[in-house]
Amino acid sequence: METQAYSRKLPFITEVVELNDSDMPLMNEIHDVLKRHNALKRFGVTLLHDHFDVADDEVLIEFTNINDRIQTIEVTKKNDPLLSDAIETSWRLDTGLPVMECKCAKVDGHTHLKHLL
């Protein structure tokens, strides 16, 4: 996916404004666009925020332990072999182009259990 330079700085989690009534027109419009493109069960919305710095050569990777119903997100290097078969799951759009922010690790082709890694 094509990317361009952008500022990685996002508001810290304690500084963001939570979803509120003033966001409803935006959410309704996003819903309508996704519906028009038959993508309501493919894409959603996430609140962009930071908990810690992520370097330019790093990316977030999510792991899911299906049996224990635990999902974790960790920072890893962009060249980590786990990412070779990972699925992009989160993108920032503040650059005008989708910028991948998170991938989901896959193990055994379809199962993604952290304890197998």
Backbone atoms as SQL, in Angstrom:
CREATE TABLE atoms (id INTEGER PRIMARY KEY, chain TEXT, resi INTEGER, resn TEXT, atom TEXT, x REAL, y REAL, z REAL);
INSERT INTO atoms VALUES
  (1, 'A', 1, 'MET', 'N', 0.845, -1.181, 0.000),
  (2, 'A', 1, 'MET', 'CA', 0.000, 0.000, 0.000),
  (3, 'A', 1, 'MET', 'C', 0.887, 1.240, 0.000),
  (4, 'A', 2, 'GLU', 'N', 0.517, 2.209, -0.793),
  (5, 'A', 2, 'GLU', 'CA', 1.294, 3.447, -0.883),
  (6, 'A', 2, 'GLU', 'C', 1.099, 4.278, 0.379),
  (7, 'A', 3, 'THR', 'N', 2.199, 4.834, 0.835),
  (8, 'A', 3, 'THR', 'CA', 2.127, 5.703, 1.997),
  (9, 'A', 3, 'THR', 'C', 2.888, 6.979, 1.708),
  (10, 'A', 4, 'GLN', 'N', 2.747, 7.936, 2.540),
  (11, 'A', 4, 'GLN', 'CA', 3.511, 9.175, 2.427),
  (12, 'A', 4, 'GLN', 'C', 3.901, 9.628, 3.816),
  (13, 'A', 5, 'ALA', 'N', 4.843, 10.553, 3.883),
  (14, 'A', 5, 'ALA', 'CA', 5.283, 11.046, 5.182),
  (15, 'A', 5, 'ALA', 'C', 4.126, 11.734, 5.892),
  (16, 'A', 6, 'TYR', 'N', 4.037, 11.533, 7.170),
  (17, 'A', 6, 'TYR', 'CA', 2.989, 12.150, 7.971),
  (18, 'A', 6, 'TYR', 'C', 3.474, 12.254, 9.409),
  (19, 'A', 7, 'SER', 'N', 2.808, 13.054, 10.153),
  (20, 'A', 7, 'SER', 'CA', 3.145, 13.185, 11.563),
  (21, 'A', 7, 'SER', 'C', 2.516, 12.020, 12.316),
  (22, 'A', 8, 'ARG', 'N', 3.328, 11.244, 13.018),
  (23, 'A', 8, 'ARG', 'CA', 2.817, 10.101, 13.781),
  (24, 'A', 8, 'ARG', 'C', 2.153, 10.556, 15.062),
  (25, 'A', 9, 'LYS', 'N', 2.364, 11.820, 15.447),
  (26, 'A', 9, 'LYS', 'CA', 1.880, 12.290, 16.740),
  (27, 'A', 9, 'LYS', 'C', 0.356, 12.335, 16.769),
  (28, 'A', 10, 'LEU', 'N', -0.190, 11.649, 17.714),
  (29, 'A', 10, 'LEU', 'CA', -1.623, 11.650, 17.970),
  (30, 'A', 10, 'LEU', 'C', -1.837, 12.083, 19.414),
  (31, 'A', 11, 'PRO', 'N', -3.041, 12.500, 19.753),
  (32, 'A', 11, 'PRO', 'CA', -3.306, 12.844, 21.152),
  (33, 'A', 11, 'PRO', 'C', -3.158, 11.619, 22.051),
  (34, 'A', 12, 'PHE', 'N', -2.640, 11.836, 23.245),
  (35, 'A', 12, 'PHE', 'CA', -2.559, 10.769, 24.233),
  (36, 'A', 12, 'PHE', 'C', -3.979, 10.387, 24.636),
  (37, 'A', 13, 'ILE', 'N', -4.184, 9.145, 25.038),
  (38, 'A', 13, 'ILE', 'CA', -5.526, 8.632, 25.325),
  (39, 'A', 13, 'ILE', 'C', -6.297, 9.493, 26.319),
  (40, 'A', 14, 'THR', 'N', -5.605, 10.096, 27.274),
  (41, 'A', 14, 'THR', 'CA', -6.296, 10.918, 28.268),
  (42, 'A', 14, 'THR', 'C', -6.685, 12.290, 27.724),
  (43, 'A', 15, 'GLU', 'N', -6.214, 12.628, 26.513),
  (44, 'A', 15, 'GLU', 'CA', -6.495, 13.932, 25.920),
  (45, 'A', 15, 'GLU', 'C', -7.581, 13.893, 24.849),
  (46, 'A', 16, 'VAL', 'N', -7.983, 12.707, 24.428),
  (47, 'A', 16, 'VAL', 'CA', -8.964, 12.623, 23.349),
  (48, 'A', 16, 'VAL', 'C', -10.373, 12.879, 23.877),
  (49, 'A', 17, 'VAL', 'N', -11.201, 13.349, 23.006),
  (50, 'A', 17, 'VAL', 'CA', -12.613, 13.555, 23.339),
  (51, 'A', 17, 'VAL', 'C', -13.365, 12.275, 22.966),
  (52, 'A', 18, 'GLU', 'N', -14.094, 11.726, 23.914),
  (53, 'A', 18, 'GLU', 'CA', -14.856, 10.506, 23.659),
  (54, 'A', 18, 'GLU', 'C', -15.991, 10.774, 22.678),
  (55, 'A', 19, 'LEU', 'N', -16.460, 9.711, 22.051),
  (56, 'A', 19, 'LEU', 'CA', -17.608, 9.801, 21.158),
  (57, 'A', 19, 'LEU', 'C', -18.760, 10.469, 21.896),
  (58, 'A', 20, 'ASN', 'N', -19.400, 11.437, 21.242),
  (59, 'A', 20, 'ASN', 'CA', -20.516, 12.125, 21.886),
  (60, 'A', 20, 'ASN', 'C', -21.559, 12.497, 20.839),
  (61, 'A', 21, 'ASP', 'N', -22.626, 13.119, 21.266),
  (62, 'A', 21, 'ASP', 'CA', -23.740, 13.446, 20.375),
  (63, 'A', 21, 'ASP', 'C', -23.320, 14.310, 19.188),
  (64, 'A', 22, 'SER', 'N', -22.311, 15.157, 19.377),
  (65, 'A', 22, 'SER', 'CA', -21.889, 16.016, 18.264),
  (66, 'A', 22, 'SER', 'C', -21.222, 15.210, 17.137),
  (67, 'A', 23, 'ASP', 'N', -20.822, 13.964, 17.426),
  (68, 'A', 23, 'ASP', 'CA', -20.212, 13.097, 16.412),
  (69, 'A', 23, 'ASP', 'C', -21.252, 12.328, 15.590),
  (70, 'A', 24, 'MET', 'N', -22.504, 12.354, 15.995),
  (71, 'A', 24, 'MET', 'CA', -23.512, 11.535, 15.332),
  (72, 'A', 24, 'MET', 'C', -23.710, 11.874, 13.848),
  (73, 'A', 25, 'PRO', 'N', -23.708, 13.145, 13.439),
  (74, 'A', 25, 'PRO', 'CA', -23.825, 13.413, 11.995),
  (75, 'A', 25, 'PRO', 'C', -22.676, 12.774, 11.195),
  (76, 'A', 26, 'LEU', 'N', -21.470, 12.834, 11.726),
  (77, 'A', 26, 'LEU', 'CA', -20.327, 12.208, 11.073),
  (78, 'A', 26, 'LEU', 'C', -20.501, 10.695, 11.013),
  (79, 'A', 27, 'MET', 'N', -20.865, 10.079, 12.133),
  (80, 'A', 27, 'MET', 'CA', -21.047, 8.631, 12.169),
  (81, 'A', 27, 'MET', 'C', -22.149, 8.190, 11.204),
  (82, 'A', 28, 'ASN', 'N', -23.224, 8.965, 11.134),
  (83, 'A', 28, 'ASN', 'CA', -24.303, 8.639, 10.198),
  (84, 'A', 28, 'ASN', 'C', -23.816, 8.712, 8.755),
  (85, 'A', 29, 'GLU', 'N', -23.006, 9.717, 8.453),
  (86, 'A', 29, 'GLU', 'CA', -22.479, 9.865, 7.093),
  (87, 'A', 29, 'GLU', 'C', -21.521, 8.726, 6.747),
  (88, 'A', 30, 'ILE', 'N', -20.656, 8.353, 7.699),
  (89, 'A', 30, 'ILE', 'CA', -19.747, 7.225, 7.468),
  (90, 'A', 30, 'ILE', 'C', -20.557, 5.954, 7.249),
  (91, 'A', 31, 'HIS', 'N', -21.592, 5.754, 8.054),
  (92, 'A', 31, 'HIS', 'CA', -22.475, 4.596, 7.880),
  (93, 'A', 31, 'HIS', 'C', -23.058, 4.574, 6.474),
  (94, 'A', 32, 'ASP', 'N', -23.558, 5.709, 6.021),
  (95, 'A', 32, 'ASP', 'CA', -24.179, 5.777, 4.698),
  (96, 'A', 32, 'ASP', 'C', -23.184, 5.465, 3.584),
  (97, 'A', 33, 'VAL', 'N', -21.947, 5.965, 3.723),
  (98, 'A', 33, 'VAL', 'CA', -20.911, 5.689, 2.714),
  (99, 'A', 33, 'VAL', 'C', -20.579, 4.197, 2.705),
  (100, 'A', 34, 'LEU', 'N', -20.382, 3.605, 3.881),
  (101, 'A', 34, 'LEU', 'CA', -20.078, 2.182, 3.948),
  (102, 'A', 34, 'LEU', 'C', -21.224, 1.341, 3.392),
  (103, 'A', 35, 'LYS', 'N', -22.444, 1.736, 3.694),
  (104, 'A', 35, 'LYS', 'CA', -23.607, 1.013, 3.170),
  (105, 'A', 35, 'LYS', 'C', -23.658, 1.107, 1.653),
  (106, 'A', 36, 'ARG', 'N', -23.412, 2.296, 1.128),
  (107, 'A', 36, 'ARG', 'CA', -23.446, 2.504, -0.328),
  (108, 'A', 36, 'ARG', 'C', -22.398, 1.635, -1.037),
  (109, 'A', 37, 'HIS', 'N', -21.293, 1.377, -0.357),
  (110, 'A', 37, 'HIS', 'CA', -20.226, 0.562, -0.935),
  (111, 'A', 37, 'HIS', 'C', -20.285, -0.899, -0.461),
  (112, 'A', 38, 'ASN', 'N', -21.391, -1.285, 0.157),
  (113, 'A', 38, 'ASN', 'CA', -21.589, -2.644, 0.658),
  (114, 'A', 38, 'ASN', 'C', -20.417, -3.074, 1.553),
  (115, 'A', 39, 'ALA', 'N', -19.992, -2.196, 2.440),
  (116, 'A', 39, 'ALA', 'CA', -18.819, -2.453, 3.268),
  (117, 'A', 39, 'ALA', 'C', -19.100, -2.316, 4.762),
  (118, 'A', 40, 'LEU', 'N', -20.368, -2.394, 5.155),
  (119, 'A', 40, 'LEU', 'CA', -20.703, -2.230, 6.575),
  (120, 'A', 40, 'LEU', 'C', -20.101, -3.323, 7.446),
  (121, 'A', 41, 'LYS', 'N', -19.920, -4.515, 6.915),
  (122, 'A', 41, 'LYS', 'CA', -19.344, -5.609, 7.699),
  (123, 'A', 41, 'LYS', 'C', -17.874, -5.825, 7.358),
  (124, 'A', 42, 'ARG', 'N', -17.259, -4.832, 6.681),
  (125, 'A', 42, 'ARG', 'CA', -15.842, -4.915, 6.321),
  (126, 'A', 42, 'ARG', 'C', -15.002, -3.850, 7.023),
  (127, 'A', 43, 'PHE', 'N', -15.525, -2.643, 7.172),
  (128, 'A', 43, 'PHE', 'CA', -14.782, -1.541, 7.765),
  (129, 'A', 43, 'PHE', 'C', -15.595, -0.882, 8.868),
  (130, 'A', 44, 'GLY', 'N', -14.887, -0.231, 9.780),
  (131, 'A', 44, 'GLY', 'CA', -15.523, 0.493, 10.870),
  (132, 'A', 44, 'GLY', 'C', -14.718, 1.738, 11.172),
  (133, 'A', 45, 'VAL', 'N', -14.867, 2.230, 12.377),
  (134, 'A', 45, 'VAL', 'CA', -14.194, 3.453, 12.792),
  (135, 'A', 45, 'VAL', 'C', -13.476, 3.173, 14.103),
  (136, 'A', 46, 'THR', 'N', -12.304, 3.766, 14.270),
  (137, 'A', 46, 'THR', 'CA', -11.566, 3.635, 15.521),
  (138, 'A', 46, 'THR', 'C', -11.145, 5.023, 15.996),
  (139, 'A', 47, 'LEU', 'N', -11.023, 5.184, 17.267),
  (140, 'A', 47, 'LEU', 'CA', -10.591, 6.451, 17.845),
  (141, 'A', 47, 'LEU', 'C', -9.071, 6.493, 17.807),
  (142, 'A', 48, 'LEU', 'N', -8.509, 7.409, 17.040),
  (143, 'A', 48, 'LEU', 'CA', -7.058, 7.529, 16.956),
  (144, 'A', 48, 'LEU', 'C', -6.532, 8.165, 18.228),
  (145, 'A', 49, 'HIS', 'N', -5.504, 7.524, 18.801),
  (146, 'A', 49, 'HIS', 'CA', -4.902, 8.021, 20.037),
  (147, 'A', 49, 'HIS', 'C', -3.560, 7.330, 20.245),
  (148, 'A', 50, 'ASP', 'N', -2.755, 7.848, 21.153),
  (149, 'A', 50, 'ASP', 'CA', -1.466, 7.256, 21.502),
  (150, 'A', 50, 'ASP', 'C', -1.460, 6.821, 22.954),
  (151, 'A', 51, 'HIS', 'N', -0.679, 5.782, 23.208),
  (152, 'A', 51, 'HIS', 'CA', -0.348, 5.371, 24.574),
  (153, 'A', 51, 'HIS', 'C', 1.151, 5.502, 24.799),
  (154, 'A', 52, 'PHE', 'N', 1.918, 5.396, 23.691),
  (155, 'A', 52, 'PHE', 'CA', 3.383, 5.459, 23.718),
  (156, 'A', 52, 'PHE', 'C', 3.847, 5.730, 22.296),
  (157, 'A', 53, 'ASP', 'N', 5.110, 6.123, 22.175),
  (158, 'A', 53, 'ASP', 'CA', 5.669, 6.405, 20.855),
  (159, 'A', 53, 'ASP', 'C', 5.919, 5.114, 20.089),
  (160, 'A', 54, 'VAL', 'N', 5.685, 5.172, 18.785),
  (161, 'A', 54, 'VAL', 'CA', 6.005, 4.084, 17.870),
  (162, 'A', 54, 'VAL', 'C', 6.947, 4.681, 16.832),
  (163, 'A', 55, 'ALA', 'N', 8.135, 4.113, 16.699),
  (164, 'A', 55, 'ALA', 'CA', 9.152, 4.644, 15.791),
  (165, 'A', 55, 'ALA', 'C', 8.752, 4.410, 14.329),
  (166, 'A', 56, 'ASP', 'N', 9.390, 5.117, 13.415),
  (167, 'A', 56, 'ASP', 'CA', 9.086, 4.985, 11.986),
  (168, 'A', 56, 'ASP', 'C', 9.329, 3.578, 11.464),
  (169, 'A', 57, 'ASP', 'N', 10.238, 2.820, 12.091),
  (170, 'A', 57, 'ASP', 'CA', 10.521, 1.463, 11.626),
  (171, 'A', 57, 'ASP', 'C', 9.740, 0.410, 12.420),
  (172, 'A', 58, 'GLU', 'N', 8.724, 0.846, 13.137),
  (173, 'A', 58, 'GLU', 'CA', 7.899, -0.057, 13.942),
  (174, 'A', 58, 'GLU', 'C', 6.437, 0.009, 13.504),
  (175, 'A', 59, 'VAL', 'N', 5.705, -1.010, 13.896),
  (176, 'A', 59, 'VAL', 'CA', 4.279, -1.087, 13.613),
  (177, 'A', 59, 'VAL', 'C', 3.625, -1.865, 14.753),
  (178, 'A', 60, 'LEU', 'N', 2.338, -1.680, 14.931),
  (179, 'A', 60, 'LEU', 'CA', 1.595, -2.465, 15.919),
  (180, 'A', 60, 'LEU', 'C', 1.199, -3.794, 15.293),
  (181, 'A', 61, 'ILE', 'N', 1.267, -4.845, 16.095),
  (182, 'A', 61, 'ILE', 'CA', 0.812, -6.159, 15.640),
  (183, 'A', 61, 'ILE', 'C', -0.125, -6.718, 16.701),
  (184, 'A', 62, 'GLU', 'N', -1.253, -7.244, 16.256),
  (185, 'A', 62, 'GLU', 'CA', -2.214, -7.793, 17.209),
  (186, 'A', 62, 'GLU', 'C', -2.184, -9.311, 17.169),
  (187, 'A', 63, 'PHE', 'N', -2.328, -9.895, 18.341),
  (188, 'A', 63, 'PHE', 'CA', -2.375, -11.340, 18.500),
  (189, 'A', 63, 'PHE', 'C', -3.689, -11.690, 19.183),
  (190, 'A', 64, 'THR', 'N', -4.278, -12.796, 18.780),
  (191, 'A', 64, 'THR', 'CA', -5.533, -13.229, 19.389),
  (192, 'A', 64, 'THR', 'C', -5.397, -14.660, 19.867),
  (193, 'A', 65, 'ASN', 'N', -5.702, -14.882, 21.112),
  (194, 'A', 65, 'ASN', 'CA', -5.780, -16.211, 21.679),
  (195, 'A', 65, 'ASN', 'C', -7.269, -16.534, 21.733),
  (196, 'A', 66, 'ILE', 'N', -7.706, -17.307, 20.765),
  (197, 'A', 66, 'ILE', 'CA', -9.140, -17.597, 20.627),
  (198, 'A', 66, 'ILE', 'C', -9.659, -18.371, 21.833),
  (199, 'A', 67, 'ASN', 'N', -8.891, -19.366, 22.285),
  (200, 'A', 67, 'ASN', 'CA', -9.360, -20.202, 23.397),
  (201, 'A', 67, 'ASN', 'C', -9.594, -19.403, 24.668),
  (202, 'A', 68, 'ASP', 'N', -8.677, -18.493, 24.985),
  (203, 'A', 68, 'ASP', 'CA', -8.793, -17.704, 26.211),
  (204, 'A', 68, 'ASP', 'C', -9.488, -16.363, 25.992),
  (205, 'A', 69, 'ARG', 'N', -9.841, -16.063, 24.728),
  (206, 'A', 69, 'ARG', 'CA', -10.528, -14.820, 24.364),
  (207, 'A', 69, 'ARG', 'C', -9.739, -13.593, 24.831),
  (208, 'A', 70, 'ILE', 'N', -8.449, -13.590, 24.466),
  (209, 'A', 70, 'ILE', 'CA', -7.563, -12.486, 24.821),
  (210, 'A', 70, 'ILE', 'C', -6.938, -11.937, 23.546),
  (211, 'A', 71, 'GLN', 'N', -7.026, -10.648, 23.391),
  (212, 'A', 71, 'GLN', 'CA', -6.382, -9.995, 22.257),
  (213, 'A', 71, 'GLN', 'C', -5.372, -8.998, 22.798),
  (214, 'A', 72, 'THR', 'N', -4.154, -9.048, 22.265),
  (215, 'A', 72, 'THR', 'CA', -3.113, -8.119, 22.692),
  (216, 'A', 72, 'THR', 'C', -2.523, -7.430, 21.476),
  (217, 'A', 73, 'ILE', 'N', -2.037, -6.235, 21.687),
  (218, 'A', 73, 'ILE', 'CA', -1.375, -5.474, 20.637),
  (219, 'A', 73, 'ILE', 'C', 0.013, -5.122, 21.148),
  (220, 'A', 74, 'GLU', 'N', 1.023, -5.389, 20.324),
  (221, 'A', 74, 'GLU', 'CA', 2.402, -5.131, 20.688),
  (222, 'A', 74, 'GLU', 'C', 3.074, -4.328, 19.583),
  (223, 'A', 75, 'VAL', 'N', 4.180, -3.720, 19.908),
  (224, 'A', 75, 'VAL', 'CA', 4.994, -3.023, 18.919),
  (225, 'A', 75, 'VAL', 'C', 6.044, -3.993, 18.406),
  (226, 'A', 76, 'THR', 'N', 6.266, -4.011, 17.098),
  (227, 'A', 76, 'THR', 'CA', 7.305, -4.834, 16.503),
  (228, 'A', 76, 'THR', 'C', 7.961, -4.067, 15.359),
  (229, 'A', 77, 'LYS', 'N', 9.110, -4.519, 14.942),
  (230, 'A', 77, 'LYS', 'CA', 9.789, -3.904, 13.800),
  (231, 'A', 77, 'LYS', 'C', 9.040, -4.257, 12.521),
  (232, 'A', 78, 'LYS', 'N', 9.027, -3.330, 11.568),
  (233, 'A', 78, 'LYS', 'CA', 8.320, -3.556, 10.311),
  (234, 'A', 78, 'LYS', 'C', 8.881, -4.730, 9.521),
  (235, 'A', 79, 'ASN', 'N', 10.122, -5.131, 9.806),
  (236, 'A', 79, 'ASN', 'CA', 10.706, -6.268, 9.101),
  (237, 'A', 79, 'ASN', 'C', 10.568, -7.583, 9.881),
  (238, 'A', 80, 'ASP', 'N', 9.779, -7.602, 10.946),
  (239, 'A', 80, 'ASP', 'CA', 9.551, -8.814, 11.732),
  (240, 'A', 80, 'ASP', 'C', 8.936, -9.887, 10.839),
  (241, 'A', 81, 'PRO', 'N', 9.479, -11.114, 10.824),
  (242, 'A', 81, 'PRO', 'CA', 8.924, -12.190, 9.988),
  (243, 'A', 81, 'PRO', 'C', 7.451, -12.490, 10.251),
  (244, 'A', 82, 'LEU', 'N', 6.972, -12.208, 11.462),
  (245, 'A', 82, 'LEU', 'CA', 5.546, -12.424, 11.755),
  (246, 'A', 82, 'LEU', 'C', 4.638, -11.598, 10.853),
  (247, 'A', 83, 'LEU', 'N', 5.157, -10.485, 10.340),
  (248, 'A', 83, 'LEU', 'CA', 4.339, -9.604, 9.512),
  (249, 'A', 83, 'LEU', 'C', 4.221, -10.081, 8.069),
  (250, 'A', 84, 'SER', 'N', 5.047, -11.048, 7.662),
  (251, 'A', 84, 'SER', 'CA', 5.050, -11.470, 6.257),
  (252, 'A', 84, 'SER', 'C', 3.707, -12.029, 5.811),
  (253, 'A', 85, 'ASP', 'N', 2.979, -12.643, 6.711),
  (254, 'A', 85, 'ASP', 'CA', 1.676, -13.216, 6.377),
  (255, 'A', 85, 'ASP', 'C', 0.546, -12.578, 7.186),
  (256, 'A', 86, 'ALA', 'N', 0.832, -11.425, 7.808),
  (257, 'A', 86, 'ALA', 'CA', -0.170, -10.757, 8.642),
  (258, 'A', 86, 'ALA', 'C', -1.151, -9.975, 7.780),
  (259, 'A', 87, 'ILE', 'N', -2.320, -9.745, 8.318),
  (260, 'A', 87, 'ILE', 'CA', -3.385, -9.012, 7.628),
  (261, 'A', 87, 'ILE', 'C', -3.461, -7.599, 8.189),
  (262, 'A', 88, 'GLU', 'N', -3.436, -6.606, 7.311),
  (263, 'A', 88, 'GLU', 'CA', -3.611, -5.223, 7.760),
  (264, 'A', 88, 'GLU', 'C', -5.014, -5.065, 8.325),
  (265, 'A', 89, 'THR', 'N', -5.106, -4.455, 9.504),
  (266, 'A', 89, 'THR', 'CA', -6.416, -4.316, 10.142),
  (267, 'A', 89, 'THR', 'C', -6.759, -2.889, 10.535),
  (268, 'A', 90, 'SER', 'N', -5.799, -1.977, 10.429),
  (269, 'A', 90, 'SER', 'CA', -6.061, -0.614, 10.866),
  (270, 'A', 90, 'SER', 'C', -5.251, 0.347, 10.012),
  (271, 'A', 91, 'TRP', 'N', -5.896, 1.417, 9.578),
  (272, 'A', 91, 'TRP', 'CA', -5.249, 2.421, 8.745),
  (273, 'A', 91, 'TRP', 'C', -5.602, 3.803, 9.247),
  (274, 'A', 92, 'ARG', 'N', -4.628, 4.712, 9.127),
  (275, 'A', 92, 'ARG', 'CA', -4.888, 6.133, 9.377),
  (276, 'A', 92, 'ARG', 'C', -5.187, 6.774, 8.040),
  (277, 'A', 93, 'LEU', 'N', -6.094, 7.712, 8.043),
  (278, 'A', 93, 'LEU', 'CA', -6.461, 8.410, 6.813),
  (279, 'A', 93, 'LEU', 'C', -6.103, 9.880, 6.850),
  (280, 'A', 94, 'ASP', 'N', -5.372, 10.320, 7.883),
  (281, 'A', 94, 'ASP', 'CA', -5.093, 11.744, 8.039),
  (282, 'A', 94, 'ASP', 'C', -4.056, 12.279, 7.058),
  (283, 'A', 95, 'THR', 'N', -3.503, 11.432, 6.210),
  (284, 'A', 95, 'THR', 'CA', -2.527, 11.880, 5.216),
  (285, 'A', 95, 'THR', 'C', -3.163, 12.080, 3.850),
  (286, 'A', 96, 'GLY', 'N', -4.392, 11.639, 3.691),
  (287, 'A', 96, 'GLY', 'CA', -5.026, 11.647, 2.383),
  (288, 'A', 96, 'GLY', 'C', -4.920, 10.292, 1.705),
  (289, 'A', 97, 'LEU', 'N', -4.033, 9.442, 2.216),
  (290, 'A', 97, 'LEU', 'CA', -3.874, 8.067, 1.736),
  (291, 'A', 97, 'LEU', 'C', -3.953, 7.132, 2.942),
  (292, 'A', 98, 'PRO', 'N', -4.422, 5.904, 2.761),
  (293, 'A', 98, 'PRO', 'CA', -4.430, 4.971, 3.882),
  (294, 'A', 98, 'PRO', 'C', -3.003, 4.635, 4.315),
  (295, 'A', 99, 'VAL', 'N', -2.710, 4.815, 5.583),
  (296, 'A', 99, 'VAL', 'CA', -1.409, 4.473, 6.152),
  (297, 'A', 99, 'VAL', 'C', -1.651, 3.364, 7.160),
  (298, 'A', 100, 'MET', 'N', -1.052, 2.175, 6.899),
  (299, 'A', 100, 'MET', 'CA', -1.255, 1.030, 7.764),
  (300, 'A', 100, 'MET', 'C', -0.668, 1.297, 9.138),
  (301, 'A', 101, 'GLU', 'N', -1.447, 1.015, 10.160),
  (302, 'A', 101, 'GLU', 'CA', -1.015, 1.217, 11.538),
  (303, 'A', 101, 'GLU', 'C', -0.962, -0.089, 12.332),
  (304, 'A', 102, 'CYS', 'N', -1.684, -1.103, 11.907),
  (305, 'A', 102, 'CYS', 'CA', -1.748, -2.331, 12.697),
  (306, 'A', 102, 'CYS', 'C', -1.999, -3.520, 11.781),
  (307, 'A', 103, 'LYS', 'N', -1.365, -4.646, 12.095),
  (308, 'A', 103, 'LYS', 'CA', -1.586, -5.898, 11.385),
  (309, 'A', 103, 'LYS', 'C', -1.943, -6.975, 12.392),
  (310, 'A', 104, 'CYS', 'N', -2.665, -7.968, 11.936),
  (311, 'A', 104, 'CYS', 'CA', -3.033, -9.099, 12.778),
  (312, 'A', 104, 'CYS', 'C', -2.196, -10.299, 12.353),
  (313, 'A', 105, 'ALA', 'N', -1.454, -10.881, 13.295),
  (314, 'A', 105, 'ALA', 'CA', -0.594, -12.026, 13.010),
  (315, 'A', 105, 'ALA', 'C', -1.436, -13.252, 12.721),
  (316, 'A', 106, 'LYS', 'N', -0.995, -14.041, 11.734),
  (317, 'A', 106, 'LYS', 'CA', -1.651, -15.310, 11.417),
  (318, 'A', 106, 'LYS', 'C', -0.667, -16.433, 11.674),
  (319, 'A', 107, 'VAL', 'N', -1.166, -17.532, 12.176),
  (320, 'A', 107, 'VAL', 'CA', -0.372, -18.731, 12.378),
  (321, 'A', 107, 'VAL', 'C', -1.150, -19.885, 11.774),
  (322, 'A', 108, 'ASP', 'N', -0.470, -20.800, 11.122),
  (323, 'A', 108, 'ASP', 'CA', -1.114, -21.951, 10.482),
  (324, 'A', 108, 'ASP', 'C', -2.152, -21.517, 9.451),
  (325, 'A', 109, 'GLY', 'N', -1.943, -20.373, 8.813),
  (326, 'A', 109, 'GLY', 'CA', -2.803, -19.946, 7.732),
  (327, 'A', 109, 'GLY', 'C', -4.100, -19.294, 8.148),
  (328, 'A', 110, 'HIS', 'N', -4.734, -19.738, 9.219),
  (329, 'A', 110, 'HIS', 'CA', -6.030, -19.162, 9.580),
  (330, 'A', 110, 'HIS', 'C', -6.183, -18.923, 11.072),
  (331, 'A', 111, 'THR', 'N', -5.490, -19.670, 11.892),
  (332, 'A', 111, 'THR', 'CA', -5.597, -19.508, 13.334),
  (333, 'A', 111, 'THR', 'C', -4.546, -18.511, 13.790),
  (334, 'A', 112, 'HIS', 'N', -4.873, -17.675, 14.720),
  (335, 'A', 112, 'HIS', 'CA', -3.900, -16.715, 15.220),
  (336, 'A', 112, 'HIS', 'C', -3.886, -16.724, 16.744),
  (337, 'A', 113, 'LEU', 'N', -3.312, -17.778, 17.261),
  (338, 'A', 113, 'LEU', 'CA', -3.239, -17.950, 18.702),
  (339, 'A', 113, 'LEU', 'C', -1.872, -17.535, 19.198),
  (340, 'A', 114, 'LYS', 'N', -1.829, -16.588, 20.099),
  (341, 'A', 114, 'LYS', 'CA', -0.549, -16.088, 20.598),
  (342, 'A', 114, 'LYS', 'C', 0.297, -17.200, 21.220),
  (343, 'A', 115, 'HIS', 'N', -0.314, -18.133, 21.901),
  (344, 'A', 115, 'HIS', 'CA', 0.500, -19.144, 22.596),
  (345, 'A', 115, 'HIS', 'C', 1.204, -20.084, 21.626),
  (346, 'A', 116, 'LEU', 'N', 0.878, -20.050, 20.359),
  (347, 'A', 116, 'LEU', 'CA', 1.579, -20.877, 19.373),
  (348, 'A', 116, 'LEU', 'C', 2.825, -20.196, 18.859),
  (349, 'A', 117, 'LEU', 'N', 2.997, -18.894, 19.128),
  (350, 'A', 117, 'LEU', 'CA', 4.122, -18.148, 18.564),
  (351, 'A', 117, 'LEU', 'C', 5.392, -18.358, 19.353);
